[in-house]
Amino acid sequence: MTTLETRVSIAEALTTVTPAGLPFRFTAYDGSATGPEDSPIHMHLASERGLSYVLTAPGDLGLVRAYVMGDLEITGVHPGNPYELMQMMQKQLHFERPTPAEALRIVRGLGWNHLKPPPPPPQEHLPKWRRTFEGLRHSRTRDRAAIHHHYDVSNTFYEWILGPSMTYTCAVYPSLDATLEQAQAEKYDLVARKLDLRPGQRLLDVGCGWGGMVRHAAREYGVKALGVTLSSAQAEWATEAIKREGLEDRAEVRFLDYRDVAERDFDAISSIGLTEHIGVRNYPSYFGFLLDRLKPGGRLLNHSITRPDNRYRSTGAFIDRYIFPDGELIGSGRIIAEAQDAGFEVRHEENLREHYALTLGAWSDNLVAHWDEAVAEVGYPTAKIWGLYLAACRVGFERNTTQLHQILAVKLDNEADAHFPLRPTWLS
């Protein structure tokens, strides 16, 4: 048991690892406090279990576990959009690793009993080593389990966040005052224009989500569009939407792994938000498969979240355990190189980083507007996770820790003809 002489308060321990101080008020169940008293944002560690979460899973994972379980309470921001807190934590909060002696003093002073990990929240996905029972990383069975964890939460829940378009990828804002729906329509239309879609052509949309691109291409450009997704909930919703819009004759969404698409000779392929789930080591087979499914002169538009550099690193424990299990990000340079090595000729690329920050802000606003319904649908812990996730990602795009790139590539014919105009047509 900790003696009075060696006891360390929770606030004192926190001050040791944040010597520059906290930008918000922090209090703990032991009566200790630190940070500016007049801060509108207040974080309270309410229980010993919460301290055990923080000590046994250092970094964002321990904090998230305590927050999800209600042991870390936050006031001054809405749980559906804690954007101001995420800004503070990424801009103004700087942790420093304590020396071994300091770490020993802190742990001894807080109590060795807090080093026994509490059970993780039920919303948390298995750690990577445990996922081997679902198959090797990025195997078909494990990919399906990862997609199920994220996308099969609740179609109703996604409708409240994403809005009528049911589009869970970066929008393209033609102006700052554009609505989310206008921006999502512009994104789909930009993809269609880059692919140079024309009536009667065949489009394959891999990782099609709720079928937004499939329906837009069929409705606005008269193409015959096939979308595939590993989420049964998405496929069901998309099929019903296709029926509602009377597009059954030229639009289809299948519950199918993209690697099982048997058809070939597509005029165009769109991949909007799939590359993040592929795995960097699988890029050669991914781009090789897509190249094989295109006819000569066919175009690929690859739209994906990227890093601002090409150095590989983990997505972080919070994202991996609660949001995108097995997700991987890398820089646009690596993606372009892999597409080229597979045989594509890359014709254009652009970074839409600022657009994704705007998109995430709109999704956060939607979650706040439907907060009570969201909590009733998926539960308070899951709703809080999503509020945290959307706000943190928004700050990430604003601060350039993540980007969004569209890469346009073409399959040359036997004469090295790209079937491409001298200048881009989608900008006119």
N, C-alpha and C positions, 0 to 999 in steps of 0.2 A: 504494500500500500504506500502511496505517495505521502511523504511527510510534509509538514508545514514548511520546513527549511528548503525542500527541493521542489515544491509545487510550482508549476508554471501555469499562468492563466492562459486561456485560449487566445485572448486578444494579444497578450505578450508574444505567444508563439507565432501568431500571424504577422506581427510587427517585425519579428526577426527575419522572416522570409520576404517581407515587402518593405525594405528600409526606406524607400521613397514615400511611403505612406499610402493610404487608401483614398480613392476619390469619392467614396460613399461611406455612410455610417455602418459600422458593424458592431453587433452585440451578440452575447452568447449566454447560454443557460447558467453559466457559472458566475454571472454578474459582471463580467469584464466587458470592456468596450474600447473601440478605437475608431479613427476616422472622423471627419468633420461632423460636429453635432447638428449643424444646420442643413446637412445634405437632404434633399427631398427623397433620395433613394436610401432605403434601410434594408440591410441584410441581417437576419437573425438566425443563429445556429441554436435550435431549440432543444436538442436532446443529445445524450451520450451516444446513441446510435448514429446520429449525424456526424459526430466527431470521428467515430470509428470508420464510417464511410470515407471521410476525407483522408484519414491517416493511412488506410489500407489500399486506397486507389488514388495516389497523388495525381494532381492535374485535373483536367476537366471531368474525368470519369467519376471521381469521388464526389465532387461538387454536384454533378448532375444526379447521381444516385440519391444524395441527401435531399436535393430539391424535389425529385420525383416522388419520394416517399413522404414528403411533408416535414422533414427534419431541418430543412433550410428554408426559411420563410423570407420572401422578398416583398416589400411594399414600396410604393412610389412609382411603380410602372405596372401596366396591365399585363397579366400573365400571357395574354395572347399576342403581345408585342412589346417585349422588354428591350426595345431597340436602344434606348438611352443607356441602360445598364451595360449592354454589349459594347456600345461605343466606349464607355468608361473603361471596361475591362481590357479592351484591345488597344486603346490609345494611351491610357493613363496608369494602368496597373502593371507593375513590373515585378515578377518574382525572381528571387535570387536563391540558388541552391545553398543551403546551410553547410558549413563545414561538418565533417563527421562528428567532431566534439559537440557542436551546437545541436546537431540532429539528435545525438544521444541524450543531451540535456533536455531537449524539448519532449522527446518521447517518454523519458523517465519522469519528467515533471507532469506530463498530462496523464500518465498512467499506462503501464504495460498492457492492461486489460483491454485497452482500445485498439490493440493490434490484431484482435480477432475479427476477421471480416464478417459483417452481417450478410445475410442472404441478399443478392441483388434484386432490384425491382422486377416484377414479372414482365414488364414491358421490354426488358433488356434481352437482346439476342445473345446466343451462345458465344463464348470467346472462340477465337480462330481455331485453337487446338481441338476444341470440342466439336467444331463443325465438320471435322473429318468423318464423323459418322454419317453425315449427309452426302459425303463424296469428296473427292479432291477439289481444291479450289478451282472454280469456273468449270467444273464438270456440269453436265446437263441437270443432274438431280440437285446439286448444290446451288446452281444458278436459279433454278426454279424455287427453291426454298428461300433464297435471298429476295427474289422478286416478290414472293408471296408475303414476306415479312413487311415490306414497305408499301406495296401497291394495293394489297387486298385489305387495307384497314377498314374502309367503308366508302362505297361510292357516294353516299349521301354526305359524308364528312368532306370528301374531296370537292363535291359540288359547292359547298359553302366556302371553301378556301379559293378554289380556282375560278369560280364564276361559271356562267353559261357555256363558255367555250370548252370547259373541262380539258384545259391544256396545261400540262405540268412541265413546261419548258420555257426558256427565256423568250419573252415577247420582244418585239421591235417597235419602239415608240417613234412614230413619225414626227411628234412634237411633244414637249413636256406636258402639255395639257390634254394629251390623248388619254382616253379611257383604257383600262386593261383589255376590254373586249376589242377595241379598235387596234390596239397594239398586237394582240394575238393574231387577229385577222391579217395584219400587215406582215407578221412573221411568216405565216403560212404562204402568203402571196409572194413574199420575197423568195422563199424556197422554190415556189413554183416557177417564178420568173428566172431564177438562176438555172433551174433545170430545163428551161425553155419548153415547158409542157404545152402540148397541142392536142386538140380533139382526136380521139382514136388511139392515142399512145397508151402504153402500159407502164404503170408506176408500181414499184414495190416500196413499202414503207416498213422498215425493220424497227422493232421496238416501238410500235405505233401508238402506245398509250390507249386513250379512249377514242382513237380514230379521228382526231381533228384534222390531220393532214390528208388522210384518205378521203374524208368527206369534202374538204375544201377543193382538193384536186378534181374529184369527180363532179362536183356541183359547178365550180367556176371555170374549169378548163376542159371538161368533157372527156377526161381520160378514164381508162379502166384501172382502178386502183385496188391493190391488195395490201392489207396491213397485217402484221403478225405481232403477237405479244405473248409473254410468258405469264401474264396475269389473267386468270379466268374471270375475275371481276371486271377488268377492263374490257375484255373481249365481249362479255355479256352486255355491258352498257353500250359499247360501240355498235354492236349488232342491232340493238333496239333503236339507237339514234339513226342508223342508216335506214331502217324501216320507216321511222317517223318522217324522214326527209324524202322518202320515195326514191332512194338511190340504189336499191337492190340490184338493178341491172348493170351497174358499173362500179360498185363499191363493195368490198368484203373485208371483214376482219376475222382472223383465225386465232384461236388459242394454240399457239405453235412456237417452238423454238425457231429462230431465223435460220439456223443451220439445217432445218428440215424442209425448207422451201424447195420444192422439186422443179418448179417452173423456171425457164430461162428466157433469154433474149428480151429482157425488159428494156424499155427506152430510157428509164430513169430509176434511180434508187434514192430515197431519202432516209437518213438515219439521224433522228432528232432526239438526242438524250440517251442513246444506247451505249455509246463508246465507253462511258464511265463504268459500265457493268461488265465489260468484255475482259478486262485484265490486260495489262501492257504486254505480257509475254504472248498473248493470243492475237495481237494485232496482225501478224503476218497471215494467219489463217482467216481472220476476219476480213481483211481487205482482199485477200485472195478469193474468198468465197463471193464477195460482192462483185469483184471484177468478172468472175466466171458467170454470174447471173445477168450481166449486161450485154447488150448487142454492141457491135463496133459503133463508135460514135456516141454511145450512151453515157449519161452523166450521173455522177454521184455527188450528193450534197451531204456532208458530214457536219453535224451541229452538236457540239459537246462542250462541257465544262473542262477547263484546263488549268494547269499551273502557269505562273508567269515565267517559269524557267523549265528546263528539261531535266532537272535532278529529281530522281524518284524518292518519295517519302510517303509515309502512311497518311491516310486521311484523318487520323486521330481516333481515339477510343470512343468518344461520344458519337461521332458520325458512324463508325463501324458497328457499334453495339445497338444503337437506337434508330438509325436512319437508313443507311445504305450498307448492309453487310457485304463485305468483300468488294466494295467499290474501290476503284483506283483512278488516280488522276496523274497526268503528265503534261508537259508543255506541248504547244501546237507544233513546234519544230519536230518533235519525235513523231507526232501523228502524221505530219506531212512526209517525213522521211519513210515511214512504214508504208504509206499509201504509194509513194513512188517506187519503193523496192518491190511492192506487189505487182507493179506494172501500170499503175495509173499515171496519167500526166496531170499534175496539179495546175489549174488555170487561175485560181483566185482564192484569197482567204481574207477574212476580216474579223476583228475583235469587237464583240458587242458587250463588253464588260459592264459599262454604265447602264445598259438596257436591262441587265439581269438584276442590278440593284433596284431599279425602278419596279421591276416585276415583283420582286420579293416584298417590297414595301406595300404594293397593292394586295398581295396575298395576305400579308399581316393585317392590313386594314379589314379585309374580308373576314378573317378569323375573329377579330375583335367584334365586328358587327354581328357575327353569328355565334358569339361565345357560349351563351347559355345552351343553344341547340347542339353545339359541338361537344360540350361537356356531357350533355345527356346522351349523345350518340356513342362516344368512344371513352368517356370517363375523364375525370379531372387530370389524372397523371398524364395520360396520352395527349390531351389537349395542351397541357403545359409544355410537354416535350416539343410539340410542333411550334408553339409560340417561341420557345428558345431557339429552335433550329432555324426558323425563317429569319429571325432577327440577327442571329449570329452570321448566317450566310450573307445577309445584306451587307453587313459591315465588312465581311471578307471581300466582297466584290468592290466595295467602295475603296478599300485600302489595298487593293491589288494583290491579295493573297490568292485569289482565284480569278479566272477569266472565262469568257465564253467565245469560242471560235467557230466560225462557219468556214469549211474548206470545200471548195468546188473542184472536182476532178473529172477526167474523161477517159474513156477506154478508146484508144486509137484503133483505127482500122488497119488492115494489112499494108496500106500505103502510108502509114503514119499521119493520116488525115484525122484531125480532131473534130471535124464537122462543127467548127466553132467560128463565130464572126470575128472580124478584125478587132472590134471593140465591144465591150460588154453591152448587152441590150437591156439588162434589168435595171439600169440606172436612169434610163430615159423616161 
